Amino acid sequence: MKALDIPIVPWGPGSQPADEDGALACMNMPEAMAVYAAPSLPEAEEVAHLTAAKAALARVREALAACGENAGASGVDVSHLSPEEQGLVNQVLGEGEVSIKLGGSSPVRIQESVLTGVWRVRRFGADGLCVQDTIEVCDIPAVVAASAEAAATDALQWPDAPPVGAINSPPVLVEVQERARHYRETGDSHVINLTLLPLSPEDEVFLEQMLGQAHADILSRGYGSCRISATALKNAWWVRYYNSQDVMILNTIEIGGVPEVACAAPQDMEDSALRLGEILQWLDGGDACSA
């Protein structure tokens, strides 16, 4: 039997097609992923006199242990703390993955801490100065949904005719409006995946014009990012997912409450309670915290 002459192709440079520059065309890999990092903490004797800050953090820990049941919408007010006390609170909480901006006559800025389920909620006056600074323990502050709903309507305002070229967007908008109405009646949520739909540039513009944007913008960072905007229609949220190269990989409209991707899970809040307990023990002179 005649042996087959099979060429051996080495694996490595030259074994794959090259791009125009003569180099291998490789996909850029993600550079980083947001994970919990214990805060750098001062020694107990350095903060022994900061009793108000530690008392506020202890109340946060109690609320976490109850998965937010003891905090409620009022939260733990830290507006009255001195700059030094505020500094300790800031050092312990840090900044987590989710940031929220709420517009309107009284803007609100919300930042999740490094402890999942612990939110820093700052309210501002018309002059741009902070008028209230609270810590809330919950899956997501209630003011987010309230602000989005207050700035939205129950029904879309339809033009006499859609723009030329906007062929596939009108049925999508009808579905969005009907699903939002259905959610308010039954509580059934729904997701419309726009990435899979053949939308023309005119369709995309018409969707933006019709849905508009309410006073709630959410950025959730992690393995890439997720950008959430409340639309001008109640219970309709525009949710866009991006990879670590800031390229959109999924474009959806979610019907329901605040999208779950921005909300803290109960098990994560339980973990945050343990972490904050260790931090407080360290600040009181214990050695439980590895920071």
JOHU-V545623 format. One record per residue. N is the residue number from 1. RES is the residue in one small letter. PSI is psi in whole degrees, -180 to 180 (999 if undefined). D_CENTER is the distance of its C-alpha to the mean C-alpha in Angstrom with 2 decimals. Layout:
BEGIN
n = <N | N>
res = <RES | RES>
psi = <PSI | PSI>
d_center = <D_CENTER | D_CENTER>
END
This chain:
BEGIN
n = <1 | 2 | 3 | 4 | 5 | 6 | 7 | 8 | 9 | 10 | 11 | 12 | 13 | 14 | 15 | 16 | 17 | 18 | 19 | 20 | 21 | 22 | 23 | 24 | 25 | 26 | 27 | 28 | 29 | 30 | 31 | 32 | 33 | 34 | 35 | 36 | 37 | 38 | 39 | 40 | 41 | 42 | 43 | 44 | 45 | 46 | 47 | 48 | 49 | 50 | 51 | 52 | 53 | 54 | 55 | 56 | 57 | 58 | 59 | 60 | 61 | 62 | 63 | 64 | 65 | 66 | 67 | 68 | 69 | 70 | 71 | 72 | 73 | 74 | 75 | 76 | 77 | 78 | 79 | 80 | 81 | 82 | 83 | 84 | 85 | 86 | 87 | 88 | 89 | 90 | 91 | 92 | 93 | 94 | 95 | 96 | 97 | 98 | 99 | 100 | 101 | 102 | 103 | 104 | 105 | 106 | 107 | 108 | 109 | 110 | 111 | 112 | 113 | 114 | 115 | 116 | 117 | 118 | 119 | 120 | 121 | 122 | 123 | 124 | 125 | 126 | 127 | 128 | 129 | 130 | 131 | 132 | 133 | 134 | 135 | 136 | 137 | 138 | 139 | 140 | 141 | 142 | 143 | 144 | 145 | 146 | 147 | 148 | 149 | 150 | 151 | 152 | 153 | 154 | 155 | 156 | 157 | 158 | 159 | 160 | 161 | 162 | 163 | 164 | 165 | 166 | 167 | 168 | 169 | 170 | 171 | 172 | 173 | 174 | 175 | 176 | 177 | 178 | 179 | 180 | 181 | 182 | 183 | 184 | 185 | 186 | 187 | 188 | 189 | 190 | 191 | 192 | 193 | 194 | 195 | 196 | 197 | 198 | 199 | 200 | 201 | 202 | 203 | 204 | 205 | 206 | 207 | 208 | 209 | 210 | 211 | 212 | 213 | 214 | 215 | 216 | 217 | 218 | 219 | 220 | 221 | 222 | 223 | 224 | 225 | 226 | 227 | 228 | 229 | 230 | 231 | 232 | 233 | 234 | 235 | 236 | 237 | 238 | 239 | 240 | 241 | 242 | 243 | 244 | 245 | 246 | 247 | 248 | 249 | 250 | 251 | 252 | 253 | 254 | 255 | 256 | 257 | 258 | 259 | 260 | 261 | 262 | 263 | 264 | 265 | 266 | 267 | 268 | 269 | 270 | 271 | 272 | 273 | 274 | 275 | 276 | 277 | 278 | 279 | 280 | 281 | 282 | 283 | 284 | 285 | 286 | 287 | 288 | 289 | 290 | 291>
res = <m | k | a | l | d | i | p | i | v | p | w | g | p | g | s | q | p | a | d | e | d | g | a | l | a | c | m | n | m | p | e | a | m | a | v | y | a | a | p | s | l | p | e | a | e | e | v | a | h | l | t | a | a | k | a | a | l | a | r | v | r | e | a | l | a | a | c | g | e | n | a | g | a | s | g | v | d | v | s | h | l | s | p | e | e | q | g | l | v | n | q | v | l | g | e | g | e | v | s | i | k | l | g | g | s | s | p | v | r | i | q | e | s | v | l | t | g | v | w | r | v | r | r | f | g | a | d | g | l | c | v | q | d | t | i | e | v | c | d | i | p | a | v | v | a | a | s | a | e | a | a | a | t | d | a | l | q | w | p | d | a | p | p | v | g | a | i | n | s | p | p | v | l | v | e | v | q | e | r | a | r | h | y | r | e | t | g | d | s | h | v | i | n | l | t | l | l | p | l | s | p | e | d | e | v | f | l | e | q | m | l | g | q | a | h | a | d | i | l | s | r | g | y | g | s | c | r | i | s | a | t | a | l | k | n | a | w | w | v | r | y | y | n | s | q | d | v | m | i | l | n | t | i | e | i | g | g | v | p | e | v | a | c | a | a | p | q | d | m | e | d | s | a | l | r | l | g | e | i | l | q | w | l | d | g | g | d | a | c | s | a>
psi = <133 | 129 | 141 | 136 | 89 | 116 | 142 | 119 | 117 | 149 | 119 | -161 | 129 | -16 | -11 | 155 | 143 | 159 | -171 | -25 | 1 | 5 | 158 | 137 | 103 | 147 | 135 | 131 | 153 | 141 | -33 | 159 | 134 | 124 | 165 | 134 | 124 | 136 | 153 | 115 | 148 | 167 | 153 | -40 | -23 | -24 | 17 | -31 | -7 | 62 | -36 | -41 | -43 | -34 | -41 | -43 | -34 | -38 | -37 | -41 | -39 | -41 | -38 | -42 | -27 | 16 | 42 | -5 | -26 | -4 | -55 | -169 | -25 | -35 | -170 | 111 | 122 | 15 | -32 | -8 | 148 | 163 | -37 | -41 | -42 | -38 | -40 | -43 | -45 | -40 | -39 | -44 | -42 | -158 | 126 | -152 | -27 | 128 | 141 | 137 | 127 | 127 | -160 | -172 | -25 | 85 | 150 | 136 | 127 | 133 | 122 | 142 | -180 | -14 | 110 | 133 | -2 | 118 | 137 | 116 | 115 | 127 | 140 | 150 | -179 | -23 | 1 | 2 | 145 | 127 | -16 | 136 | 110 | 159 | 123 | 142 | 111 | 176 | -39 | 141 | 137 | -24 | -21 | -55 | -38 | -42 | -42 | -42 | -38 | -28 | 3 | 171 | 166 | -21 | 152 | 151 | 102 | 140 | 172 | -35 | 146 | 159 | 157 | 131 | -16 | 87 | -44 | -16 | -36 | -45 | -35 | -44 | -37 | -43 | -43 | -47 | -41 | -40 | -37 | -42 | -43 | -39 | -42 | -24 | -35 | -21 | 8 | 119 | 169 | 151 | 130 | 117 | 102 | -22 | -31 | -4 | 145 | 79 | 129 | 166 | -36 | -36 | -45 | -41 | -42 | -39 | -45 | -43 | -41 | -43 | -29 | -151 | 131 | -165 | 43 | 120 | 131 | 135 | 120 | 115 | 149 | -120 | 78 | -146 | 160 | 127 | 123 | 132 | 131 | 136 | 178 | -3 | 130 | 136 | 19 | 123 | 134 | 121 | 118 | 130 | 137 | 147 | -176 | -12 | 10 | 34 | 128 | 128 | -13 | 131 | 114 | 160 | 121 | 132 | 123 | -153 | -167 | 128 | 139 | -26 | -22 | -7 | 150 | 140 | 149 | -40 | -32 | -35 | -35 | -41 | -39 | -36 | -41 | -43 | -44 | -34 | -40 | -41 | -45 | -37 | -40 | -46 | -22 | 4 | 3 | -176 | 25 | -29 | 130 | -8 | 999>
d_center = <66.69 | 65.38 | 62.29 | 59.27 | 58.31 | 54.49 | 53.02 | 50.60 | 47.51 | 45.84 | 42.08 | 40.70 | 41.14 | 43.28 | 42.50 | 39.72 | 39.83 | 39.06 | 37.28 | 39.18 | 39.03 | 40.59 | 37.58 | 35.68 | 32.72 | 29.94 | 26.25 | 24.17 | 22.49 | 19.02 | 19.52 | 17.05 | 14.44 | 12.36 | 14.24 | 15.30 | 18.01 | 20.32 | 20.80 | 24.21 | 26.09 | 29.38 | 32.50 | 33.23 | 36.24 | 34.27 | 32.09 | 34.68 | 35.13 | 31.48 | 31.91 | 29.75 | 26.62 | 27.38 | 28.12 | 24.77 | 23.01 | 25.43 | 24.41 | 20.74 | 22.04 | 24.13 | 21.28 | 19.31 | 22.56 | 22.65 | 19.01 | 18.37 | 21.60 | 23.21 | 20.62 | 20.04 | 18.94 | 21.28 | 19.69 | 21.55 | 22.83 | 23.16 | 24.35 | 27.92 | 27.54 | 29.56 | 28.08 | 29.10 | 27.52 | 24.26 | 24.48 | 24.63 | 21.64 | 19.63 | 21.09 | 20.24 | 16.62 | 15.59 | 12.07 | 9.46 | 6.49 | 3.79 | 5.87 | 7.12 | 10.59 | 13.01 | 16.36 | 19.79 | 22.79 | 21.00 | 17.71 | 15.04 | 12.71 | 10.25 | 9.25 | 8.49 | 11.68 | 12.84 | 13.83 | 11.28 | 11.56 | 12.97 | 11.54 | 13.52 | 14.16 | 16.52 | 18.51 | 20.70 | 24.04 | 25.57 | 26.94 | 23.57 | 24.31 | 22.16 | 23.88 | 21.89 | 19.82 | 18.71 | 16.94 | 15.58 | 15.42 | 13.79 | 11.25 | 9.53 | 11.86 | 14.29 | 14.53 | 11.42 | 13.37 | 16.57 | 15.88 | 14.90 | 17.96 | 20.24 | 19.82 | 20.25 | 23.45 | 24.78 | 26.31 | 26.15 | 28.86 | 30.78 | 33.11 | 36.68 | 35.92 | 33.04 | 33.40 | 35.62 | 33.86 | 31.05 | 32.32 | 29.51 | 26.93 | 28.96 | 28.95 | 25.18 | 24.87 | 27.41 | 25.46 | 22.22 | 24.30 | 26.20 | 23.31 | 21.61 | 25.02 | 25.46 | 22.19 | 23.38 | 26.67 | 25.80 | 22.15 | 21.98 | 18.71 | 18.99 | 17.42 | 19.27 | 19.05 | 20.09 | 20.42 | 23.51 | 25.15 | 27.83 | 26.48 | 28.56 | 27.47 | 29.02 | 26.99 | 23.70 | 24.93 | 26.08 | 22.79 | 21.08 | 23.99 | 24.11 | 20.52 | 19.88 | 16.80 | 16.32 | 15.10 | 11.33 | 8.94 | 5.15 | 4.34 | 2.88 | 6.52 | 9.09 | 12.07 | 11.50 | 8.26 | 6.64 | 7.11 | 7.36 | 10.38 | 12.51 | 15.98 | 19.30 | 20.03 | 19.08 | 16.79 | 16.09 | 12.68 | 12.65 | 10.31 | 11.19 | 10.94 | 12.59 | 14.59 | 15.27 | 17.83 | 15.45 | 17.29 | 15.79 | 16.63 | 15.44 | 15.42 | 15.08 | 15.43 | 14.29 | 16.60 | 15.87 | 13.71 | 9.99 | 8.87 | 8.97 | 6.47 | 3.89 | 7.22 | 9.48 | 12.67 | 16.06 | 17.39 | 14.73 | 15.57 | 19.18 | 18.76 | 17.25 | 20.36 | 22.60 | 21.13 | 21.38 | 24.84 | 25.90 | 24.74 | 26.70 | 29.66 | 29.67 | 29.64 | 32.53 | 34.54 | 33.70 | 32.88 | 30.19 | 27.39 | 27.66 | 26.31>
END
